[in-house]
Amino acid sequence: MENVPIARDTYRLRLAEPSIASAIRPGQFLMVRPGPEGASDPLLGRPFALYDVVLDGAGVPAAVDIVYLVIGRGTSALASRRPGERLSVWGPLGNGFGPPPGGEGGVIFVAGGIGQTPFLALGRSWMGRQAYGGERTDPPLPASPVMLYGVRNAGLLAGVDDFRAAGITVEIATDDGSAGHHGFVTGLLGRRLERGEQPSRVIGCGPAPMLAALTRLTARYRVSCEVSLENHMACGFGACFSCVAPILQSDGSTDLRRVCVEGPVFPAEAVDWSGISGH
């Protein structure tokens, strides 16, 4: 339906697919083959988190939005798709975030790079603004969530107005200081925790080094933390084992788990960050 730029090298793709729109939940993802339907090049699909579900005039789920950053051959091909073309898409895939935490401490989302994408639907769901997968959160969060959003520079900020319109407070960090806090996004969270804030849960999505730093930070302050991993995937349904991550077991051992079917959401303390490439 749409494939529009929303920031530098960043696009929002809208797919007319009522069956997926009715079933998908925040935290789940789709696999999208970047070429037009029937094309075998690029052959493999790419995983994209749900950004949001679009309702028709009667309030019925009719389409899904994903947001992606052009970083390689597959996403470059996807950026050339036009309204009216058909794409091969499969999903919903993976496990979502589940219900919101109890307590009055509030929820903080921490996003790095393109990692903000799962948090629009999640925030809207947990605030009770929209039903996903046929269910509405009840009771909703007692306070609006906060999203701490870090990118390399201001030109890469994508969807900030969407989050604020949904009632999510957004604070920005940039590596080069061109917008918001000059430094890493974990610095924004660190300042909050240092002054005594105790959120009920922190949820992170972004590059592995950021998530590893987030895990260390929340562990230091004994704050519950979940992460949504961005491992590379080829199939999306557990057959190829290309997306495995080392997950700590209750006996202290490490086991490789498929992010596509057993994730992408994991407790932060369960991930063995020393075994993840890029840490």
Secondary structure, DSSP 4 states (H G I P E B T S, - for coil): -EEEEEETTEEEEEEE-HHHHHH--TT-EEEE-SSPTT--SS-S-EEEE--EEEE-TTS-EEEEEEEEE--SHHHHHHHT--TT----EEEEES----SPP-SSS-EEEEEETTTTTTHHHHHHHHTTSS-BTTB--SSPPSS--EEEEEESSGGG--SHHHHHHTT-EEEEEETTSSSSEES-HHHHHHHHHHTT---SEEEEES-HHHHHHHHHHHHHTT--EEEE-----SSSSSSS-TTEEEEE-TTS-EEEEEHHHH-SEEEGGGB-GGGSTT-
